[in-house]
């Protein structure tokens, strides 16, 4: 094969679009959370990085991008989400703030899903993405681990590379684990060793974060895998796990009541519990369209809420400062509204049901396909504790993997 043939092969429209997707992913996952990048690039440059892979679909697939019959329902639902997102911004409490948040929510979520649904329809290309996850985890995890080590002058500059909070760090590891998990089922002993090393480094990082939500997400992933591999034992462990979670949760709340009213632990737990009735209060004001994504106006709903709940103390200051509802599903219904949230959930449910029908991941011989669901299970559990998909890195990784599920056909 001469050089010209190699260049032509590399520049083939579909392959070029694939490399563009991976390059965009490297930027979103590894570079966008870095301190030295997040404050230097304009919104327009970021938009180009996010949107270019979807734009590159057109030379490769032409009008199939919007007219493909095999993915007609997914395309209709994604188009509806984009339209409802625009409506949400228009009727937002703060259209300017919501436009910025919605713009990157759609660019780092819906467009990567749309793109990967076409580009990762081939098993070899999915394996390329798995290796991409391995490389990202191999770069991200060791640097993040260093930030938890005792202070050393010679590595102090590494502490400021990533500006991610410790909670989404665990979710990053969970989603990037899609790559190493595939290696564990490889026939190559070298790949298995590499997979175990990457999983071990990721678990070390998760342990260092000391986030109970992350621990719970990983535990659920392990239980789901055990239930698949050893159904009888798995069901017993699931029952025992649920009993332990309920017991620990009850004891935690009981212990909090015995603490002083101003104790940080008690204040934090009571604040989280109070967010649910407060979210319902806000939701009732704008149930269909929502208040807008990240409008930073939660405090405007506090006055009448406190009039209805005069016993609540120190809650208003926390709401004004944090501006979060600490649960992705609750945030979606309150900020995005019922119409957009149900459309979005409908898209996810349709893709997963179709994947179950096409790939039959529960079959004994389809362990590799079943493993693709585990990071998404972990994300779903972790989303109970914070607004996962409002972080572009998490949003991109989730939607690309969702696109992989959507790309499956009965012949895979």
Sine and cosine of phi, psi and omega as CSV:
sin_phi,cos_phi,sin_psi,cos_psi,sin_omega,cos_omega
0.00,0.00,0.87,-0.49,-0.02,-1.00
-0.98,0.18,0.13,-0.99,-0.07,-1.00
-0.88,0.47,-0.65,0.76,-0.03,-1.00
-0.88,0.47,-0.65,0.76,0.03,-1.00
-0.90,0.43,-0.65,0.76,0.03,-1.00
-0.90,0.44,-0.68,0.73,0.00,-1.00
-0.90,0.44,-0.69,0.72,0.03,-1.00
-0.89,0.47,-0.65,0.76,0.02,-1.00
-0.90,0.44,-0.66,0.75,0.00,-1.00
-0.92,0.40,-0.59,0.81,-0.07,-1.00
-1.00,-0.01,0.09,1.00,0.09,-1.00
-0.83,0.56,0.64,-0.77,-0.15,-0.99
-0.79,0.61,-0.72,0.69,-0.04,-1.00
-0.92,0.39,-0.68,0.74,-0.01,-1.00
-0.93,0.37,-0.62,0.79,0.03,-1.00
-0.90,0.43,-0.64,0.77,0.05,-1.00
-0.90,0.44,-0.62,0.78,0.03,-1.00
-0.89,0.46,-0.73,0.68,0.01,-1.00
-0.90,0.43,-0.55,0.83,0.06,-1.00
-0.91,0.42,-0.65,0.76,0.04,-1.00
-0.88,0.48,-0.70,0.71,-0.02,-1.00
-0.93,0.37,-0.62,0.79,0.04,-1.00
-0.91,0.42,-0.68,0.74,0.06,-1.00
-0.88,0.47,-0.66,0.75,0.03,-1.00
-0.90,0.45,-0.64,0.77,0.04,-1.00
-0.88,0.48,-0.62,0.78,0.04,-1.00
-0.92,0.40,-0.74,0.67,-0.06,-1.00
-0.91,0.42,-0.71,0.70,-0.12,-0.99
-0.98,0.20,-0.68,0.73,-0.14,-0.99
-0.98,-0.20,-0.58,0.82,-0.12,-0.99
-0.99,-0.14,-0.60,0.80,-0.07,-1.00
-0.89,0.46,-0.51,0.86,0.03,-1.00
-0.99,0.13,-0.02,1.00,-0.03,-1.00
-0.98,0.19,0.57,-0.82,-0.03,-1.00
-0.88,0.47,-0.67,0.74,-0.10,-0.99
-0.96,0.27,-0.20,0.98,0.06,-1.00
-0.98,-0.21,-0.56,0.83,-0.18,-0.98
-0.92,0.40,-0.37,0.93,-0.04,-1.00
-0.94,-0.34,0.10,0.99,-0.10,-1.00
-0.94,-0.34,-0.43,0.90,-0.08,-1.00
-0.99,-0.15,0.64,-0.77,0.02,-1.00
-0.96,0.26,0.26,-0.97,0.03,-1.00
-0.87,0.50,-0.58,0.82,-0.04,-1.00
-0.92,0.39,-0.62,0.79,0.05,-1.00
-0.92,0.39,-0.65,0.76,0.06,-1.00
-0.88,0.47,-0.65,0.76,0.02,-1.00
-0.87,0.49,-0.67,0.74,0.02,-1.00
-0.88,0.48,-0.71,0.70,0.02,-1.00
-0.86,0.52,-0.65,0.76,-0.05,-1.00
-0.97,0.25,-0.64,0.77,-0.17,-0.98
-1.00,-0.03,-0.32,0.95,-0.11,-0.99
-0.84,0.54,-0.67,0.74,0.01,-1.00
-0.85,0.52,-0.65,0.76,0.02,-1.00
-0.92,0.40,-0.62,0.78,0.04,-1.00
-0.89,0.45,-0.60,0.80,-0.01,-1.00
-0.94,0.33,-0.22,0.98,0.08,-1.00
-0.91,0.42,-0.54,0.84,-0.13,-0.99
-0.90,0.43,-0.69,0.72,0.08,-1.00
-0.89,0.45,-0.46,0.89,-0.05,-1.00
-1.00,0.09,-0.58,0.81,-0.13,-0.99
-0.83,-0.56,-0.09,1.00,0.01,-1.00
0.82,0.58,-0.68,-0.74,-0.09,-1.00
-0.97,0.24,-0.04,1.00,0.14,-0.99
-0.88,0.47,-0.37,0.93,0.02,-1.00
-0.84,0.54,-0.56,0.83,0.00,-1.00
-0.89,-0.45,-0.14,0.99,-0.07,-1.00
-0.89,-0.46,0.08,1.00,-0.05,-1.00
-0.86,0.50,0.83,-0.56,-0.07,-1.00
-0.94,0.33,-0.56,0.83,-0.02,-1.00
-0.91,0.41,-0.47,0.88,-0.03,-1.00
-0.88,-0.47,0.47,0.88,-0.09,-1.00
-0.86,0.51,-0.70,0.72,-0.05,-1.00
-0.93,0.37,-0.66,0.75,0.03,-1.00
-0.88,0.48,-0.66,0.75,-0.02,-1.00
-0.91,0.42,-0.66,0.75,0.03,-1.00
-0.89,0.46,-0.70,0.71,-0.01,-1.00
-0.91,0.41,-0.64,0.77,0.02,-1.00
-0.92,0.39,-0.64,0.77,0.07,-1.00
-0.89,0.46,-0.64,0.77,0.03,-1.00
-0.90,0.43,-0.61,0.79,0.02,-1.00
-0.90,0.44,-0.66,0.75,0.04,-1.00
-0.88,0.47,-0.70,0.72,0.01,-1.00
-0.90,0.44,-0.72,0.70,0.01,-1.00
-0.91,0.40,-0.52,0.86,0.09,-1.00
-0.89,0.45,-0.66,0.75,0.05,-1.00
-0.90,0.43,-0.67,0.74,0.03,-1.00
-0.89,0.45,-0.65,0.76,0.02,-1.00
-0.87,0.50,-0.65,0.76,0.02,-1.00
-0.92,0.40,-0.70,0.72,-0.04,-1.00
-0.87,0.50,-0.67,0.74,-0.06,-1.00
-0.99,-0.13,0.27,0.96,0.00,-1.00
-0.93,0.36,0.40,-0.92,0.13,-0.99
-0.89,0.46,-0.52,0.85,0.01,-1.00
-0.64,-0.77,1.00,0.08,-0.10,-0.99
-0.82,0.58,-0.59,0.81,-0.01,-1.00
-0.89,0.45,-0.75,0.66,0.02,-1.00
-0.91,0.41,-0.65,0.76,-0.02,-1.00
-0.93,0.37,-0.57,0.82,0.01,-1.00
-0.88,0.47,-0.69,0.73,0.00,-1.00
-0.90,0.43,-0.70,0.72,-0.01,-1.00
-0.92,0.38,-0.69,0.73,-0.02,-1.00
-0.92,0.40,-0.62,0.78,-0.01,-1.00
-0.83,0.55,-0.75,0.66,-0.05,-1.00
-0.99,0.17,-0.41,0.91,0.10,-0.99
-0.90,0.43,-0.70,0.72,0.00,-1.00
-0.97,0.26,-0.65,0.76,-0.03,-1.00
-0.92,0.39,-0.59,0.81,-0.02,-1.00
-1.00,-0.05,0.00,1.00,-0.02,-1.00
-0.83,-0.56,-0.94,0.33,-0.09,-1.00
-0.90,0.44,-0.70,0.71,-0.02,-1.00
-0.91,0.42,-0.69,0.72,0.10,-1.00
-0.88,0.48,-0.60,0.80,0.08,-1.00
-0.88,0.48,-0.75,0.66,0.01,-1.00
-0.84,0.54,-0.71,0.71,-0.06,-1.00
-0.93,0.36,-0.76,0.66,-0.06,-1.00
-0.93,0.37,-0.44,0.90,0.04,-1.00
-0.87,0.50,-0.53,0.85,0.05,-1.00
-1.00,-0.01,-0.73,0.69,-0.18,-0.98
-0.98,0.20,-0.44,0.90,-0.07,-1.00
-0.96,-0.29,0.53,0.85,0.01,-1.00
-0.99,0.15,-0.13,0.99,-0.02,-1.00
-0.97,-0.26,0.65,-0.76,-0.05,-1.00
-0.86,0.51,-0.63,0.77,0.00,-1.00
-0.91,0.42,-0.61,0.79,0.01,-1.00
-0.94,0.35,-0.56,0.83,0.08,-1.00
-0.90,0.44,-0.62,0.79,0.04,-1.00
-0.91,0.41,-0.56,0.83,0.09,-1.00
-0.88,0.48,-0.67,0.74,0.04,-1.00
-0.91,0.41,-0.62,0.78,0.04,-1.00
-0.87,0.49,-0.67,0.74,0.05,-1.00
-0.92,0.40,-0.57,0.82,0.08,-1.00
-0.85,0.52,-0.70,0.72,0.03,-1.00
-0.89,0.45,-0.64,0.77,0.02,-1.00
-0.88,0.48,-0.73,0.68,-0.02,-1.00
-0.90,0.44,-0.69,0.72,0.00,-1.00
-0.88,0.47,-0.68,0.73,0.01,-1.00
-0.92,0.40,-0.62,0.78,0.01,-1.00
-0.91,0.42,-0.46,0.89,0.03,-1.00
-1.00,0.05,-0.73,0.68,-0.14,-0.99
-0.94,0.34,-0.75,0.66,-0.14,-0.99
-0.89,0.46,-0.76,0.65,-0.01,-1.00
-0.88,0.48,-0.64,0.77,0.02,-1.00
-0.91,0.41,-0.66,0.75,0.02,-1.00
-0.91,0.41,-0.60,0.80,0.03,-1.00
-0.87,0.49,-0.63,0.78,-0.02,-1.00
-0.85,0.53,-0.55,0.84,-0.03,-1.00
-0.92,0.39,-0.27,0.96,0.01,-1.00
-0.98,-0.18,-0.04,1.00,0.00,-1.00
-0.98,0.18,0.37,-0.93,0.09,-1.00
-0.83,0.55,0.49,-0.87,-0.10,-1.00
-0.85,0.52,0.75,-0.66,0.12,-0.99
-0.72,-0.70,0.80,-0.60,-0.10,-1.00
-0.86,0.51,-0.61,0.80,-0.10,-0.99
-0.95,0.30,-0.29,0.96,0.02,-1.00
-0.88,-0.47,0.24,0.97,-0.07,-1.00
-0.88,0.47,-0.48,0.88,-0.02,-1.00
-0.92,0.40,-0.41,0.91,0.00,-1.00
-0.95,0.32,-0.35,0.94,-0.07,-1.00
-0.91,0.42,-0.40,0.92,-0.08,-1.00
-0.97,-0.26,0.25,0.97,-0.01,-1.00
-0.95,0.32,-0.81,0.58,-0.02,-1.00
-0.98,-0.19,0.71,-0.70,0.03,-1.00
-0.95,-0.32,0.42,0.91,0.06,-1.00
-0.97,0.24,0.62,-0.79,0.14,-0.99
-0.92,0.40,0.40,-0.92,-0.07,-1.00
-0.90,0.43,-0.42,0.91,0.00,-1.00
-0.92,0.39,-0.80,0.60,0.05,-1.00
-0.92,0.39,-0.30,0.95,0.09,-1.00
-0.86,0.51,-0.69,0.72,0.02,-1.00
-0.90,0.44,-0.62,0.79,0.02,-1.00
-0.92,0.39,-0.60,0.80,0.06,-1.00
-0.85,0.52,-0.71,0.70,0.01,-1.00
-0.88,0.47,-0.69,0.73,-0.02,-1.00
-0.87,0.50,-0.72,0.70,-0.04,-1.00
-0.96,0.28,-0.61,0.80,0.03,-1.00
-0.95,0.33,-0.29,0.96,0.03,-1.00
-0.90,0.43,-0.18,0.98,0.05,-1.00
-0.84,0.55,-0.57,0.82,0.01,-1.00
-0.94,0.33,-0.85,0.53,0.01,-1.00
-0.86,0.51,-0.56,0.83,0.02,-1.00
-0.88,0.47,-0.59,0.81,0.04,-1.00
-0.92,0.39,-0.60,0.80,0.00,-1.00
-0.90,0.43,-0.51,0.86,-0.03,-1.00
-0.90,0.44,-0.42,0.91,0.01,-1.00
-0.99,-0.13,0.13,0.99,0.01,-1.00
-0.95,0.30,0.44,-0.90,0.08,-1.00
-0.98,0.19,-0.28,0.96,-0.01,-1.00
-0.99,0.14,0.80,-0.60,0.02,-1.00
-0.91,0.42,-0.55,0.84,0.01,-1.00
-0.91,0.42,-0.67,0.74,0.02,-1.00
-0.92,0.39,-0.60,0.80,0.05,-1.00
-0.89,0.46,-0.68,0.73,0.02,-1.00
-0.89,0.46,-0.69,0.72,0.03,-1.00
-0.88,0.48,-0.65,0.76,0.02,-1.00
-0.89,0.46,-0.72,0.70,0.00,-1.00
-0.91,0.42,-0.61,0.79,0.03,-1.00
-0.89,0.45,-0.71,0.70,-0.01,-1.00
-0.91,0.40,-0.67,0.74,0.05,-1.00
-0.88,0.48,-0.66,0.75,-0.01,-1.00
-0.90,0.43,-0.70,0.72,0.03,-1.00
-0.89,0.46,-0.66,0.75,0.03,-1.00
-0.89,0.45,-0.67,0.74,0.01,-1.00
-0.92,0.39,-0.60,0.80,0.07,-1.00
-0.87,0.50,-0.70,0.71,0.02,-1.00
-0.89,0.46,-0.67,0.74,0.02,-1.00
-0.89,0.46,-0.66,0.75,0.04,-1.00
-0.89,0.45,-0.61,0.80,-0.02,-1.00
-0.94,0.35,-0.42,0.91,-0.01,-1.00
-0.95,0.30,-0.41,0.91,0.01,-1.00
0.83,0.56,0.65,0.76,0.01,-1.00
-0.96,-0.29,0.89,-0.45,-0.06,-1.00
-0.90,0.43,-0.54,0.84,0.03,-1.00
-0.89,0.46,-0.63,0.78,0.04,-1.00
-0.93,0.38,-0.67,0.74,0.03,-1.00
-0.86,0.51,-0.68,0.73,0.00,-1.00
-0.90,0.44,-0.66,0.75,0.01,-1.00
-0.88,0.48,-0.70,0.71,0.01,-1.00
-0.91,0.42,-0.66,0.76,0.01,-1.00
-0.88,0.48,-0.66,0.75,0.02,-1.00
-0.91,0.41,-0.65,0.76,0.05,-1.00
-0.85,0.52,-0.70,0.72,0.00,-1.00
-0.90,0.43,-0.67,0.75,0.01,-1.00
-0.90,0.44,-0.65,0.76,0.02,-1.00
-0.89,0.45,-0.67,0.75,0.02,-1.00
-0.91,0.41,-0.67,0.74,0.02,-1.00
-0.90,0.43,-0.60,0.80,0.03,-1.00
-0.91,0.42,-0.56,0.83,0.04,-1.00
-0.94,0.33,-0.71,0.70,-0.08,-1.00
-0.98,0.18,-0.65,0.76,-0.04,-1.00
-0.76,-0.64,0.98,0.18,-0.16,-0.99
-0.79,0.61,-0.74,0.67,-0.07,-1.00
-0.90,0.43,-0.75,0.66,0.03,-1.00
-0.90,0.43,-0.62,0.78,-0.03,-1.00
-0.87,0.49,-0.69,0.73,-0.01,-1.00
-0.90,0.43,-0.63,0.78,0.04,-1.00
-0.89,0.45,-0.69,0.73,0.00,-1.00
-0.92,0.40,-0.60,0.80,0.04,-1.00
-0.89,0.46,-0.71,0.71,0.02,-1.00
-0.88,0.48,-0.69,0.73,0.02,-1.00
-0.91,0.42,-0.63,0.77,0.00,-1.00
-0.90,0.44,-0.72,0.70,0.01,-1.00
-0.88,0.47,-0.63,0.77,0.03,-1.00
-0.89,0.45,-0.67,0.74,0.02,-1.00
-0.90,0.43,-0.69,0.73,0.00,-1.00
-0.88,0.48,-0.70,0.71,0.01,-1.00
-0.90,0.44,-0.66,0.75,-0.02,-1.00
-0.92,0.40,-0.72,0.69,0.00,-1.00
-0.90,0.44,-0.67,0.74,0.03,-1.00
-0.88,0.47,-0.69,0.72,0.00,-1.00
-0.91,0.42,-0.70,0.71,0.00,-1.00
-0.91,0.42,-0.59,0.81,0.02,-1.00
-0.90,0.44,-0.70,0.71,0.02,-1.00
-0.92,0.40,-0.63,0.77,0.03,-1.00
-0.89,0.45,-0.68,0.73,0.01,-1.00
-0.91,0.42,-0.57,0.82,-0.01,-1.00
-0.91,0.42,-0.57,0.82,-0.03,-1.00
-0.92,0.40,-0.41,0.91,-0.01,-1.00
-0.99,0.11,-0.16,0.99,0.00,-1.00
-0.99,0.17,0.29,-0.96,0.06,-1.00
-0.89,0.45,0.54,-0.84,-0.05,-1.00
-0.83,0.56,-0.51,0.86,-0.04,-1.00
-0.99,-0.15,0.20,0.98,0.02,-1.00
-0.92,0.38,0.73,-0.68,-0.07,-1.00
-0.82,0.57,-0.64,0.76,-0.02,-1.00
-0.90,0.43,-0.70,0.72,0.00,-1.00
-0.92,0.39,-0.68,0.73,0.01,-1.00
-0.87,0.50,-0.68,0.73,-0.02,-1.00
-0.90,0.44,-0.71,0.70,-0.03,-1.00
-0.93,0.38,-0.68,0.74,0.01,-1.00
-0.92,0.40,-0.56,0.83,0.04,-1.00
-0.90,0.44,-0.71,0.71,0.00,-1.00
-0.89,0.46,-0.66,0.75,0.02,-1.00
-0.92,0.40,-0.60,0.80,-0.02,-1.00
-0.94,0.34,-0.37,0.93,-0.01,-1.00
-0.89,0.46,-0.49,0.87,-0.07,-1.00
-0.94,0.33,-0.77,0.64,0.09,-1.00
-0.91,0.42,-0.54,0.84,0.06,-1.00
-0.91,0.42,-0.67,0.75,0.03,-1.00
-0.88,0.47,-0.66,0.75,0.05,-1.00
-0.89,0.45,-0.63,0.77,0.04,-1.00
-0.87,0.49,-0.71,0.70,0.00,-1.00
-0.93,0.36,-0.66,0.75,-0.03,-1.00
-0.85,0.52,-0.63,0.78,-0.02,-1.00
-0.90,0.44,-0.37,0.93,-0.01,-1.00
-0.96,0.27,-0.60,0.80,-0.04,-1.00
-0.64,-0.77,0.94,0.35,-0.14,-0.99
-0.94,0.35,-0.55,0.83,-0.11,-0.99
-1.00,0.07,-0.78,0.63,-0.12,-0.99
-0.99,-0.11,-0.40,0.92,-0.02,-1.00
1.00,0.08,0.12,-0.99,-0.03,-1.00
-1.00,-0.01,-0.01,1.00,-0.05,-1.00
0.98,-0.22,0.56,-0.83,-0.02,-1.00
-0.97,0.25,0.85,-0.53,0.01,-1.00
0.76,0.65,0.83,0.55,-0.01,-1.00
-0.98,0.21,-0.22,0.98,-0.05,-1.00
0.87,0.49,0.59,0.81,-0.03,-1.00
-0.81,-0.59,0.39,0.92,-0.03,-1.00
-0.85,0.52,-0.51,0.86,-0.08,-1.00
-0.92,0.40,-0.37,0.93,-0.02,-1.00
-0.93,0.36,-0.25,0.97,0.01,-1.00
-0.99,-0.15,0.09,1.00,-0.09,-1.00
-0.98,0.18,-0.57,0.82,-0.13,-0.99
-0.86,0.51,-0.82,0.57,-0.01,-1.00
-0.95,0.31,-0.43,0.90,0.06,-1.00
-0.92,0.39,-0.68,0.73,0.00,-1.00
-0.94,0.34,-0.47,0.88,0.08,-1.00
-0.92,0.40,-0.56,0.83,0.03,-1.00
-0.99,0.16,-0.42,0.91,-0.03,-1.00
-0.77,-0.63,0.95,0.32,-0.06,-1.00
-0.92,0.40,-0.28,0.96,-0.02,-1.00
-0.97,0.25,-0.25,0.97,-0.04,-1.00
-0.97,0.24,0.80,-0.60,0.03,-1.00
-0.82,-0.57,0.47,-0.88,0.04,-1.00
0.86,0.50,0.22,0.98,-0.03,-1.00
-0.99,0.10,-0.61,0.79,-0.07,-1.00
-0.87,0.49,-0.69,0.72,-0.04,-1.00
-0.90,0.44,-0.61,0.79,0.03,-1.00
-0.92,0.40,-0.68,0.73,0.01,-1.00
-0.88,0.47,-0.70,0.71,-0.02,-1.00
-0.89,0.45,-0.58,0.81,-0.05,-1.00
-0.98,0.20,-0.71,0.71,-0.15,-0.99
-1.00,0.04,-0.62,0.78,0.02,-1.00
0.80,0.60,0.68,0.74,0.03,-1.00
-0.61,-0.79,0.43,-0.90,0.01,-1.00
-0.96,-0.29,0.04,1.00,0.15,-0.99
0.85,0.53,0.46,0.89,0.06,-1.00
-0.31,-0.95,0.85,-0.53,-0.12,-0.99
-0.89,0.45,-0.64,0.77,-0.03,-1.00
-0.93,0.37,-0.68,0.73,0.04,-1.00
-0.89,0.46,-0.70,0.71,0.04,-1.00
-0.85,0.52,-0.67,0.74,-0.03,-1.00
-0.88,0.47,-0.75,0.66,-0.02,-1.00
-0.91,0.42,-0.61,0.79,-0.04,-1.00
-0.97,0.22,-0.73,0.68,-0.13,-0.99
-1.00,-0.03,-0.61,0.79,0.01,-1.00
-1.00,0.02,-0.42,0.91,-0.01,-1.00
1.00,-0.03,0.27,-0.96,-0.06,-1.00
-0.91,0.42,-0.67,0.74,-0.08,-1.00
-0.88,0.47,-0.77,0.63,-0.04,-1.00
-0.94,0.35,-0.62,0.78,-0.03,-1.00
-0.91,0.42,-0.71,0.70,0.00,-1.00
-0.92,0.40,-0.58,0.81,0.06,-1.00
-0.91,0.42,-0.68,0.73,0.01,-1.00
-0.91,0.41,-0.72,0.69,0.04,-1.00
-0.90,0.44,-0.59,0.81,0.05,-1.00
-0.88,0.48,-0.64,0.77,0.04,-1.00
-0.89,0.46,-0.73,0.69,-0.01,-1.00
-0.89,0.45,-0.73,0.69,-0.03,-1.00
-0.89,0.45,-0.67,0.74,0.01,-1.00
-0.88,0.47,-0.69,0.73,-0.01,-1.00
-0.89,0.45,-0.69,0.72,-0.04,-1.00
-0.93,0.38,-0.66,0.75,0.04,-1.00
-0.90,0.45,-0.69,0.73,0.00,-1.00
-0.91,0.41,-0.61,0.79,0.05,-1.00
-0.89,0.45,-0.67,0.74,0.02,-1.00
-0.88,0.47,-0.60,0.80,-0.01,-1.00
-0.96,0.26,-0.63,0.78,-0.08,-1.00
-0.99,0.14,-0.71,0.70,-0.11,-0.99
-1.00,-0.04,-0.32,0.95,-0.05,-1.00
0.74,0.67,0.83,0.56,-0.11,-0.99
-0.90,0.43,-0.33,0.94,-0.02,-1.00
-0.98,0.21,-0.19,0.98,0.01,-1.00
-0.92,0.39,0.52,-0.86,-0.05,-1.00
-0.86,0.51,-0.52,0.86,-0.07,-1.00
-1.00,0.04,0.04,1.00,-0.09,-1.00
-0.91,-0.42,0.60,0.80,-0.04,-1.00
-0.84,0.54,-0.63,0.77,-0.01,-1.00
-0.90,0.44,-0.63,0.78,0.02,-1.00
-0.95,0.31,-0.55,0.84,0.06,-1.00
-0.92,0.40,-0.60,0.80,-0.01,-1.00
-0.87,0.49,-0.44,0.90,0.00,-1.00
-0.90,0.43,-0.37,0.93,-0.01,-1.00
-0.99,0.12,-0.39,0.92,-0.12,-0.99
-0.88,0.47,-0.73,0.68,0.04,-1.00
-0.87,0.49,-0.54,0.84,0.01,-1.00
-0.95,0.32,-0.57,0.82,0.10,-1.00
-0.89,0.45,-0.71,0.70,0.03,-1.00
-0.87,0.50,-0.67,0.74,0.04,-1.00
-0.89,0.46,-0.68,0.73,-0.02,-1.00
-0.87,0.50,-0.67,0.74,0.02,-1.00
-0.92,0.38,-0.70,0.71,-0.03,-1.00
-0.91,0.41,-0.44,0.90,0.01,-1.00
-0.93,0.37,-0.20,0.98,0.06,-1.00
-0.96,0.28,-0.24,0.97,-0.14,-0.99
-0.91,-0.42,-0.20,0.98,0.09,-1.00
-0.23,-0.97,0.13,-0.99,-0.09,-1.00
-0.99,0.12,0.97,0.23,-0.15,-0.99
-0.81,0.58,-0.76,0.65,-0.19,-0.98
-0.98,0.20,0.01,1.00,0.08,-1.00
-1.00,0.04,-0.01,1.00,0.16,-0.99
-0.99,-0.11,0.88,-0.47,-0.09,-1.00
-0.81,0.58,-0.61,0.79,-0.02,-1.00
-0.89,0.45,-0.72,0.70,0.01,-1.00
-0.92,0.40,-0.69,0.72,-0.03,-1.00
-0.87,0.50,-0.70,0.71,-0.03,-1.00
-0.90,0.43,-0.76,0.65,-0.04,-1.00
-0.88,0.47,-0.66,0.75,0.02,-1.00
-0.89,0.45,-0.74,0.67,-0.11,-0.99
-0.96,0.29,-0.53,0.85,0.09,-1.00
-0.91,0.42,-0.67,0.75,0.03,-1.00
-0.93,0.36,-0.53,0.84,0.12,-0.99
-0.91,0.41,-0.60,0.80,0.07,-1.00
-0.90,0.44,-0.57,0.82,0.06,-1.00
-0.89,0.46,-0.68,0.73,0.05,-1.00
-0.88,0.47,-0.65,0.76,-0.02,-1.00
-0.93,0.36,-0.40,0.92,-0.08,-1.00
-0.99,0.16,-0.22,0.98,-0.07,-1.00
-0.92,0.38,0.57,-0.82,0.12,-0.99
-0.80,-0.60,0.17,-0.98,-0.05,-1.00
-0.89,0.47,-0.37,0.93,-0.05,-1.00
-0.99,0.13,-0.16,0.99,-0.04,-1.00
-0.96,0.28,0.00,0.00,0.00,0.00
